[in-house]
Amino acid sequence: MGRVIVVTSGKGGVGKTTSTANLGTALALLDKTVAVVDADVGLRNLDIVMGLESRIVYTSMDVIEKQCELSKALVRDRRVDGLMLLAASQKNNKDDIQPEQMKAICDKLRTTHDFVLIDSPAGIERGFSNASAGADEAIVVTTPDVSAIRDADRIIGLLQNARIEPINLVINRFSPQLVGNGSMMDQDDVLDILNIELIGVVPEDSGVINSTNRGIPLVYEDGSPGAQAYMRIARRLTGQRIPIHNFEQKGLLNNIVNWFTRKR
Amino acid sequence: MNISIRQLFGRKPKSSSIAKQRLKLVITQDRFDVDDRVMTRLHHELAEVLAKYFEFSANSVKMDLKQEGNSYILVADFPYTKFHETNMRQ
């Protein structure tokens, strides 16, 4: 039986879809069978971020309305073995799907895949309850800023109430330089506030925008710091013990640079 | 302490530590801010349970949340007029 993991955040624009695309691809590159599910009905984007937008024929809505079989609605990613996408309907809205219907889809997918990753919409309303209905675990994505962290805390409370665990944290768009000069909270600060398990830190990486433009998840062209971070998270998800990478720039030279660039 | 020494040398505290302080405050509030409807429901449920053991008038009941440092305390006053002794045996 596969694991169903909801990727969520509360606040929009922190990198849920990018994280789902990269973690799904990374897990497939690690020889796992993976289904990524877009739960953002009406505002779907996982298909375009993964570069599969031109191949979508059916969506989860068609499966729910019994217009087609689940297996037929899955789009195979031809670049790697074992990776499938289930797209969300773009012409419906979140209220057209019931949590039980999403759960039924997840329960079916877990019989054929090692991992089912669900890309949750932003917010704490119906879209979130649909996305988390079939999940056993959660990955909460946040950026190190006050609004994203506050919203993450709210989502963590809701996930705990729904008895979804473990809840793992991904800190996205981390800038070692900003942490160095004191304008960004570091990972210890974030963990001190949110108090959940950290599964990875993804550094700010200009490669992300290029990869989204092209529809090629970062992890396909590994080497960039962002790609490496996602690969490490995927490995941790499979149970490998990999210490959290320390991005903070230390050493005399950096201290001198930070001293000159600090805010006064 | 750390901040006051820095200020002595004319340095502003780092904005990241201000962010952390503000977040901690607001999140404690968010976590403990109980919805009025939930409070009303809790009130009814508590009264239901306590009515098995005590006699009290509904309008004498007071429920409140008080903040003490980092934690919140739920204070409920149920002034009762009589204890139902029959419920002692069971």
Interface residues (C-beta under 8 A of the other chain):
Chain A: D145 V146 I149 R150 D153 R154 G157 V179 G182 S183 M184 M185 D186 D189 D192 I193 R262 K263 R264
Chain B: R11 K12 K14 S15 S16 S17 A19 K20 R22 L23 K24 V26 I27 D30 R31
